[in-house]
Amino acid sequence: MNDAEPKPSVEDGPANPGDPEQAAGSVAANVASSAEDLLRLELEKAKEEAARLKDQLLRTAADFDNFRKRARKDVEDAQKKGLERALLEVLPVSDNLERAIQAAGHTKEVGAIVEGVRMVLKMTEDALGRLGVERVESVGQPFDPSLHEAVQQLESDAPAGTVVHEMVPGYRLGGKLLRAAMVAVAKGKPSAVKDADKADPSTN
């Protein structure tokens, strides 16, 4: 019988398990495999996080769009309510103007007609006051370009630059100027201008 040594097989593992190079290669393969698994896991987590953020972004965009639509509707509703309020204040004034015109056709008393129109004007002022509209003070006040629009200059006993006549009233709403008053402004007497010229030798 031949006592030859048995040849190592693949199942028996490496022919020389004590070989440092083979051990290092095995360790490197295990490390590479672990790193690949770790990277795969991190990639899956990143994909899940990206999907979650995308879903959150879409929900936020939808919520903002709904908020914008609600805000626009609220503004439109507020404008409609404000207009309705203004019309409800103005309509009685229109009704009374119509009555005044009808009454004027059946009477020759001018005083009664004037008194009726005066009452309607008072109703108008009251309605504007309830809406927060204030009339700009003009006559007797110093000319203010932020409130008045000068369309004429008049000789007057009032100091120069004083508003002496109002053609069209001005109005404010909540402190904001709605319409400037169209006014005439005093320019001083001609005699005062001449006296000033005599007092100034440079004008001679």
C-alpha positions in Angstrom: 0.0 0.0 0.0 1.3 3.5 -1.0 1.6 5.9 2.0 1.5 9.0 -0.2 0.3 12.2 1.4 -3.3 13.2 0.5 -3.7 16.3 -1.8 -5.5 19.2 -0.2 -8.9 19.9 -1.7 -10.8 23.2 -2.2 -13.1 22.4 0.7 -10.1 22.0 3.0 -9.5 25.8 2.8 -6.3 27.5 1.8 -3.3 25.3 1.3 -1.4 27.4 3.7 -3.7 29.1 6.2 -0.8 30.8 7.9 0.0 32.9 4.7 -0.1 36.6 5.7 -1.0 37.7 2.1 -4.0 35.4 1.9 -5.2 36.6 5.3 -4.8 40.2 4.4 -6.7 39.6 1.1 -9.5 37.9 3.0 -9.8 40.8 5.5 -9.8 43.4 2.7 -12.6 41.5 0.9 -14.6 41.4 4.0 -14.0 45.2 4.6 -15.0 46.0 1.0 -18.1 43.9 1.3 -19.1 45.6 4.6 -18.4 49.1 3.1 -20.5 48.3 0.1 -23.4 47.1 2.3 -23.0 50.3 4.4 -23.1 52.5 1.3 -26.1 50.7 0.0 -27.9 51.2 3.3 -27.0 54.9 3.4 -28.2 55.3 -0.2 -31.5 53.7 0.7 -31.9 56.0 3.7 -31.0 59.1 1.5 -33.6 58.1 -1.1 -36.3 57.7 1.6 -35.4 61.1 3.1 -35.5 62.7 -0.3 -38.9 61.1 -1.0 -40.1 62.4 2.4 -38.9 65.9 1.8 -40.4 65.9 -1.7 -43.8 64.9 -0.2 -43.5 67.5 2.5 -42.6 70.2 -0.1 -45.6 69.2 -2.2 -47.9 69.4 0.8 -46.5 72.8 1.8 -46.9 74.1 -1.7 -50.6 72.9 -1.8 -51.2 74.5 1.6 -49.7 77.8 0.5 -51.8 77.8 -2.7 -55.0 77.1 -0.6 -54.0 79.9 1.8 -53.4 82.3 -1.1 -56.8 81.5 -2.6 -58.5 82.0 0.8 -56.7 85.3 1.3 -57.8 86.6 -2.1 -61.4 85.6 -1.4 -61.3 87.3 2.0 -60.0 90.5 0.4 -62.7 90.3 -2.3 -65.4 89.7 0.3 -64.1 92.7 2.4 -64.2 94.9 -0.6 -67.7 93.8 -1.5 -68.9 94.5 2.1 -67.2 97.9 2.1 -68.9 98.8 -1.2 -72.3 97.5 0.1 -71.9 99.7 3.3 -71.0 102.8 1.2 -74.0 102.2 -1.1 -76.4 101.7 1.8 -75.2 105.1 3.1 -75.5 106.9 -0.3 -78.8 105.4 -1.5 -81.0 107.4 1.0 -79.3 110.6 -0.2 -80.2 109.7 -3.8 -83.8 109.0 -2.7 -84.1 112.4 -1.1 -82.6 114.2 -4.1 -85.2 112.6 -6.2 -88.0 113.7 -3.8 -86.6 117.2 -3.8 -86.7 117.3 -7.6 -90.3 116.0 -7.6 -91.3 118.6 -4.9 -89.7 121.4 -6.9 -92.0 120.7 -9.8 -95.0 121.3 -7.6 -94.0 124.5 -5.8 -92.8 128.0 -6.6 -91.4 128.6 -3.2 -87.7 128.9 -3.8 -87.0 129.0 -0.1 -88.6 125.6 0.4 -86.6 124.1 -2.4 -83.4 125.5 -1.0 -84.2 124.2 2.4 -84.9 120.7 1.0 -81.5 120.7 -0.8 -79.8 121.9 2.3 -81.3 118.9 4.2 -80.1 116.5 1.5 -76.6 118.0 1.7 -76.6 117.5 5.5 -77.6 113.9 5.0 -74.7 113.5 2.6 -72.2 115.0 5.1 -73.5 112.7 7.8 -73.3 109.6 5.5 -69.7 110.5 4.6 -68.9 111.0 8.3 -70.2 107.5 9.1 -67.9 106.1 6.4 -64.9 107.8 7.9 -64.6 110.6 5.4 -63.6 114.1 6.6 -63.8 117.4 4.8 -60.5 119.3 4.4 -60.5 122.7 6.1 -59.8 125.4 3.5 -61.2 128.9 3.8 -59.2 131.0 6.3 -56.4 128.4 6.5 -52.8 128.9 5.1 -52.4 127.4 1.7 -51.1 123.8 2.1 -50.0 122.1 -1.2 -50.5 118.7 0.4 -54.2 119.5 1.0 -55.1 122.3 -1.4 -54.8 122.9 -5.2 -54.6 126.6 -6.0 -56.5 127.5 -9.2 -56.7 131.2 -8.6 -55.2 134.2 -6.8 -57.4 137.0 -5.5 -56.7 140.4 -4.0 -57.8 140.2 -0.4 -57.4 141.8 3.1 -56.2 138.4 4.2 -52.5 137.7 4.5 -50.9 136.6 1.3 -51.0 132.8 1.0 -54.3 132.4 2.8 -57.1 130.4 1.3 -60.0 132.9 0.7 -62.4 130.8 -1.4 -63.1 127.2 -2.0 -64.4 126.1 -5.4 -64.4 122.3 -4.7 -64.1 120.8 -1.3 -61.4 118.3 -0.5 -61.8 115.1 1.6 -59.7 112.7 3.7 -60.3 109.1 4.5 -58.5 107.7 7.6 -56.0 110.5 7.4 -55.2 109.9 3.8 -56.1 112.5 1.2 -58.9 111.4 -1.1 -59.1 114.6 -3.1 -57.4 118.0 -2.8 -59.6 121.1 -2.3 -59.6 123.5 -5.3 -59.1 126.9 -3.8 -58.4 130.6 -4.5 -55.5 132.1 -2.5 -54.9 135.7 -1.4 -52.1 137.5 -3.1 -52.2 140.7 -1.1 -53.4 144.2 -2.0 -51.8 146.0 -4.9 -51.2 149.0 -2.6 -49.1 146.8 -0.3 -47.1 145.6 -3.3 -46.5 149.2 -4.4 -45.5 150.3 -0.9 -43.0 147.4 -0.8 -41.6 148.5 -4.1 -41.1 152.1 -2.8 -39.4 150.8 0.3 -36.9 148.8 -1.8 -34.6 151.2 -3.8 -33.5 148.4 -6.1 -36.9 148.3 -7.7 -36.6 152.0 -8.9 
